[in-house]
Amino acid sequence: MKSQHCQSCGMPMEEPQRAKEKDGTVNEEYCLYCYEEGQFKQPEITMEQMIDICVPFMKESGMPEEQARALLQQQLPTLSRWKAAEA
């Protein structure tokens, strides 16, 4: 099943933004900015660091920083990457 949003950063994904596995197959869960060739690009990043990276992009889209940060703090813990980190 295709995920509508990256399960690491929460970015909405269309086909071109989807990551690829080592064998070239499309990964349905993660975007190309977070995941590449079967692994996370930043395997040691914390959820708070991911939020810090994502906020400026959301601000560019017109969202106030406080709103972007609050949305990410609510959304990211529900995503596969961060659920797995808690387990």
Long-range contacts (C-beta under 8 A, 24 or more apart in sequence): 1-28, 2-28, 3-28, 3-29, 5-79, 6-30, 6-31, 6-33, 6-34, 6-79, 7-79, 7-80, 7-81, 8-34, 8-35, 8-40, 8-50, 8-79, 8-80, 8-81, 8-82, 9-33, 9-34, 9-50, 9-53, 9-54, 9-76, 10-54, 10-72, 10-75, 10-76, 10-79, 11-54, 29-80, 30-81, 34-81, 40-81, 47-76, 47-77, 47-82, 47-85, 50-76, 51-76
